[in-house]
Amino acid sequence: MTPEEEQEYRRRQKARNIVIGLVLLGMVVLFYAITIVRIGEQ
């Protein structure tokens, strides 16, 4: 693997990790909001 290919691979890997992190963060916020709404109903 040439240095340019390795750099491109790492760039794509970093971008993918950022997207996965944002998705996980969104799920945490969603579950938190659902919990707050359910507690508020009681």
Residue pairs with C-beta under 8 A, 6 or more apart in sequence:
1 9
